[in-house]
Amino acid sequence: MPDTKAPIPLLMTPGPVPVPPSVLRALSAPIEHHRTPAFQKCFDRVIGALPAVFQTKNRAFMHVSTGTGGMESLLVNVLSPGDEVAAVVSGKFGERWADMAEAFGAKVERLDIEWGESVHLPTFTAWLEKRKPKIVLSQVCETSTGALHPVREMAQVVRRLHPDCLFLVDAITALGALPLPMDQWDIDGVVGGSQKAFMIPTGLSFVALSERAWARAQTAKCPRFYFDLRAEDEANRRGETGFSSAVPLIKALDVVLAEVATFGLPLLYKRIATLAQATREAMQILGLRIFPSTPSPSLTAILVPDGIDGQKWRSVLETKYSVVLMGGQDQMKGKLLRMGHMGFIRDPDLITAITAIVHAGREIGWECSDEKLATALKTAREILSETPSPWSET
């Protein structure tokens, strides 16, 4: 039998993220069929509200899939086998998208960037000048490292050098978490995931295409069936999804989008940036370094000090203090602690997480004084007070 008295873990990961009480209530509502008039009204609201998150005048779509499914959808709808694809690879998820393009028959050229670093625009420009890609792929922020890329400026470079090339971005850890005006920045494709800033469980991905990309989608030769946006568009215009809908997730998303509409995306961006600032200034006081040179506001990757086992640190945090962080991946395994700043994170939650990091670290041999901890917590509280959480506590 499960221990019902065990504390509920404090989820402080880059995704999935903690969800507000209003979302939990929506998820626990009785199941509805996805072809009923009542659910169709909910779906129409959601599909009508999604473009505002992308900041596009074009339609946005959702799939019942993880974020990786959304990445595949964005790619296969505009790709033809043999197309040259230029892929920025700065971590685990850049590698995944480049591998995916190769699996679908693209000729992939990779711009390999050191993990933790962001795109250097002169290098990116010189690299693109030597190529004639049909598609350029990049993350907005590389979730495995926390590094933020200058996608606005990258889009300008792509458009200047290759006017007909499509610039597609994986914004799974960025969409809804930081400014990303798709139309204004002339980005051709954006993908997001439900378990990040959208604050619902894993299971939905979201994609939007520019007019330029939508025109390409009509003639692209890559095989597609489940992720065919042409068929999904036809279904959506009838008030339906192309396949069975994830009704509880869409009803929960309806709640989230309605709440965001009441206080606006700028306040949401500001709250996430405030959580990031409070975390990073506290870590600096504690003597811990932030890994990426240009970190994204959506997550903080903390570099584990030499001689300390990051895997063990995470284990103690989770088993003894009920605080869940993520670690590094591949060559950074055991070397990073990754903390998310999206979702229903209250001020006391962040204070608890910072305190637990210190106590768990002490147990595995990392030294940190009570004075440093007190100063770090005081600083974090002062920063947090500048932007209270916009989410309702009830």
Secondary structure as GFF3:
##gff-version 3
##sequence-region A 1 394
A	DSSP	beta_strand	10	11	.	.	.	ID=ss1
A	DSSP	alpha_helix	21	27	.	.	.	ID=ss2
A	DSSP	alpha_helix	37	54	.	.	.	ID=ss3
A	DSSP	beta_strand	60	64	.	.	.	ID=ss4
A	DSSP	alpha_helix	67	76	.	.	.	ID=ss5
A	DSSP	beta_strand	84	89	.	.	.	ID=ss6
A	DSSP	alpha_helix	92	103	.	.	.	ID=ss7
A	DSSP	beta_strand	107	112	.	.	.	ID=ss8
A	DSSP	alpha_helix	121	129	.	.	.	ID=ss9
A	DSSP	beta_strand	135	139	.	.	.	ID=ss10
A	DSSP	beta_strand	141	142	.	.	.	ID=ss11
A	DSSP	beta_strand	147	148	.	.	.	ID=ss12
A	DSSP	alpha_helix	151	161	.	.	.	ID=ss13
A	DSSP	beta_strand	166	170	.	.	.	ID=ss14
A	DSSP	beta_strand	189	193	.	.	.	ID=ss15
A	DSSP	beta_strand	204	209	.	.	.	ID=ss16
A	DSSP	alpha_helix	211	217	.	.	.	ID=ss17
A	DSSP	alpha_helix	229	237	.	.	.	ID=ss18
A	DSSP	alpha_helix	247	263	.	.	.	ID=ss19
A	DSSP	alpha_helix	265	286	.	.	.	ID=ss20
A	DSSP	beta_strand	289	290	.	.	.	ID=ss21
A	DSSP	beta_strand	299	303	.	.	.	ID=ss22
A	DSSP	alpha_helix	310	321	.	.	.	ID=ss23
A	DSSP	beta_strand	323	324	.	.	.	ID=ss24
A	DSSP	beta_strand	326	327	.	.	.	ID=ss25
A	DSSP	three_ten_helix	330	332	.	.	.	ID=ss26
A	DSSP	beta_strand	336	340	.	.	.	ID=ss27
A	DSSP	alpha_helix	347	363	.	.	.	ID=ss28
A	DSSP	alpha_helix	370	384	.	.	.	ID=ss29
###
